[in-house]
Amino acid sequence: MKLKPNLTGRCSVSSRAQQPDTQADLDLRDCLQAQPPTSFNMVAGAGSGKTTSLIKGLASILAIHGERLRLRRQRVACITYTEIAAGEIWADVGNNPLIHVSTIHSFLWSIARGFQRDIAAWVANRIEERIGELQQAAAGFGPRVQQKTRDKNAHDIVRYQQQSEAITTVGSFTYGTGSDYAKGILGHDDIINMSSQLMIRRPLFRTLVAQQFPFVFVDESQDTFPVIVEALMAVQKQEQARFCLGFFGDPMQRIYPTGIGTIPKPDDWRAIPKPENFRSPSAVLALANAIRRGGDDLVQVGGRKQKDGEEEVPVIGTARLFVLPADDHRDERVAQVRTWIAHANRDELWQSDANNDPVKMLVVVHRMAAKRLGFGDLYAALNDRAPEAFKNGFLDATAWPLRPLISFFLPIAEAVRNGRDFDAMRLLRTHSPLLAKDNLKGVNVAQRLNELREVSNQLAELMGPQSQATIRDVLALSKQHRLFAFDPRLAAYLEDMEADAADEDRPEDEEGEKEEDTSNEINAMAAFLACPANQLRPYQAYVNEESPFSTQQGVKGAEFDRVLVVLDDDEGTHFQFSYEKFLGLKELSNRDKKNLKEGVETGVERTRRLFYVCCTRARQDLVVVLFVPDPTAAIAHIRGLGLFPEADILAQNALV
Ligand SMILES: Nc1ncnc2c1ncn2[C@@H]1O[C@H](COP(=O)(O)OP(=O)(O)OP(=O)(O)O)[C@@H](O)[C@H]1O
């Protein structure tokens, strides 16, 4: 099987279904051909070929049950984390229509959309719940709560009360990017909550799921919402022989805080282990096992092999750690490391230019990438003192303030600037209420199109690379012309909020963790709306993996020949992660100790997982660069940890 690195150095595989079978593949086939099929849970480390096993499993179902499924008009559901992964897996099973590969949201909506009465009842209940929560919050406001927080609370209550009336006229609910109940639109979170509740509470709904999809596979199960796991398990428990459920995952690779991690295994399910590793060279595999040692007891064996004549021999590869001073010369130091590695590995590609970089740079701390790529303000707005939902949604552009900008404003501005009229028109048709059928009745269409062209041109200018305009300017222009139907949460900020500067004197606990209340959101939104609009493009390039830096989400499931991981607590604001604590270079805080005692997850475990995911992307050579205030002390300590061989822990003096 040939792996072809693409422009980003990422490797792709032509078809995973043809890989040789492992014991896990045979066990999985046993489960699928048993009468009735047995539900299962495959847990295996990075590079063990879980996705490969999943594809083989899908192929087995087609071979064993395909004819029967076709006659009964049933399908196999395969749930993946992203649309990209869904596309890749579907291509790997020959785009077979019996297999429905999709994200969890599309899967749930495809079943729930028919239950309009239940959806309407759920929405009405949800609005009442929100009003109740807001009223409760207001009742608990102490003297330190600012007036703008109180105002926002009062506005939100009125908004929900209006929605409560408006939904009585909604004919049918649809699924959109941001929820707007009054218009009958449900957002991503609504789909998860509503559908899982239907599944957990309604036996009929469970039967319907099993009738339509007698086999359901879930990839990357560690990042699945616990409520979804509970809902799918409820279907299995009720339908038994009529429903085969299978999870594929690795608790050590959980990236999202909302993920379940370990899937509970009922007694009659089969646990399928898969100890092999097919990706990592020996040096990286030793590191991966060592990182895991302190976390769980999963050990991988094997490692990547390559042909040497007739024989298959292990690839040795390299895994080195550079411990360097955290000062103002970090960029130069990273460049020096690359030069050093190029010589040591006799591999010129380590010194390539940044535009088409064959080295995958994983900056676990995103501020570094943000500053270098030119979206530092945007990063700060949605991360420093921002609500958790903004921080997490920033990593993959799903935070609600960002969504309309990334899905509509940025693409239309670019389409207009590049003269792609067709694309601009398509975006307007999809997103603008001005072109909605109902709003065109009795309107002079030619005149409407002219107006739209005019506003789109202004938008393109406001969002151009040289423009000084802010995100607020862009959204205000759109609001003035009713160009876009804003998510009510965003609309509320465009109506109510003054462009006031972020408030400086809010309490902060010992972790730097900010009080998680409405004022976080208000201040983050003020900073966000004041950001230069031209920072959105480099941000989008980063999230889309078009820059030399990568996000953790972006490298999920991917592999690269050369990987450089930069660890730098100093540039980070994500208090959830700390390399210095993970490596024992910094004391655990009182909060960490308390969490440990109470069995609550600490930043150390989160950091271990992140480090594991990053290092295990390398197929050949890995370099980790750790920036710390005192490299000499750090090196002395890290030598005792058994992560890297002593000779591969290097300091600044190796570089000169
Ligand atoms: N049975 C096999 N024999 C040889 N190579 C294999 C086999 N299974 C998988 N591989 C190769 O191992 C690599 C990792 O496979 P895959 O991406 O399926 O692993 P994964 O467990 O899903 O990884 P991760 O958990 O890190 O996302 C790929 O390059 C794949 O082609």
The ligand as an SDF file (V2000), in Angstrom:
LIG
                    3D

 31 33  0  0  0  0  0  0  0  0999 V2000
   -3.4270   -4.4350    9.1150 N   0  0  0  0  0  0  0  0  0  0  0  0
   -2.5620   -3.5220    8.7510 C   0  0  0  0  0  0  0  0  0  0  0  0
   -1.3940   -3.8400    8.1780 N   0  0  0  0  0  0  0  0  0  0  0  0
   -0.5230   -2.8800    7.7990 C   0  0  0  0  0  0  0  0  0  0  0  0
   -0.7230   -1.5590    7.9650 N   0  0  0  0  0  0  0  0  0  0  0  0
   -1.8630   -1.1690    8.5360 C   0  0  0  0  0  0  0  0  0  0  0  0
   -2.8470   -2.1250    8.9630 C   0  0  0  0  0  0  0  0  0  0  0  0
   -3.8590   -1.4610    9.5220 N   0  0  0  0  0  0  0  0  0  0  0  0
   -3.5400   -0.1280    9.4370 C   0  0  0  0  0  0  0  0  0  0  0  0
   -2.3620    0.0310    8.8410 N   0  0  0  0  0  0  0  0  0  0  0  0
   -1.6890    1.3290    8.5980 C   0  0  0  0  0  0  0  0  0  0  0  0
   -1.4330    1.9010    9.8670 O   0  0  0  0  0  0  0  0  0  0  0  0
   -1.6470    3.3190    9.8230 C   0  0  0  0  0  0  0  0  0  0  0  0
   -2.6420    3.7190   10.9000 C   0  0  0  0  0  0  0  0  0  0  0  0
   -3.9420    3.2300   10.5610 O   0  0  0  0  0  0  0  0  0  0  0  0
   -5.2790    3.9940   11.0090 P   0  0  0  0  0  0  0  0  0  0  0  0
   -5.2310    5.4040   10.5570 O   0  0  0  0  0  0  0  0  0  0  0  0
   -6.4190    3.1430   10.5920 O   0  0  0  0  0  0  0  0  0  0  0  0
   -5.0590    3.9210   12.5790 O   0  0  0  0  0  0  0  0  0  0  0  0
   -5.9080    4.4990   13.7880 P   0  0  0  0  0  0  0  0  0  0  0  0
   -5.8510    3.4970   14.8600 O   0  0  0  0  0  0  0  0  0  0  0  0
   -7.2640    4.9030   13.2930 O   0  0  0  0  0  0  0  0  0  0  0  0
   -5.0290    5.7320   14.1790 O   0  0  0  0  0  0  0  0  0  0  0  0
   -5.2900    6.9130   15.2460 P   0  0  0  0  0  0  0  0  0  0  0  0
   -5.9210    6.3030   16.4530 O   0  0  0  0  0  0  0  0  0  0  0  0
   -3.9320    7.4390   15.5150 O   0  0  0  0  0  0  0  0  0  0  0  0
   -6.1630    7.9040   14.5650 O   0  0  0  0  0  0  0  0  0  0  0  0
   -2.0990    3.6360    8.4210 C   0  0  0  0  0  0  0  0  0  0  0  0
   -0.9740    4.0800    7.6950 O   0  0  0  0  0  0  0  0  0  0  0  0
   -2.6080    2.3240    7.9030 C   0  0  0  0  0  0  0  0  0  0  0  0
   -2.4840    2.2420    6.4990 O   0  0  0  0  0  0  0  0  0  0  0  0
  1  2  1  0
  2  3  1  0
  2  7  2  0
  3  4  2  0
  4  5  1  0
  5  6  2  0
  6  7  1  0
  6 10  1  0
  7  8  1  0
  8  9  2  0
  9 10  1  0
 10 11  1  0
 11 12  1  0
 11 30  1  0
 12 13  1  0
 13 14  1  0
 13 28  1  0
 14 15  1  0
 15 16  1  0
 16 17  2  0
 16 18  1  0
 16 19  1  0
 19 20  1  0
 20 21  2  0
 20 22  1  0
 20 23  1  0
 23 24  1  0
 24 25  2  0
 24 26  1  0
 24 27  1  0
 28 29  1  0
 28 30  1  0
 30 31  1  0
M  END
$$$$
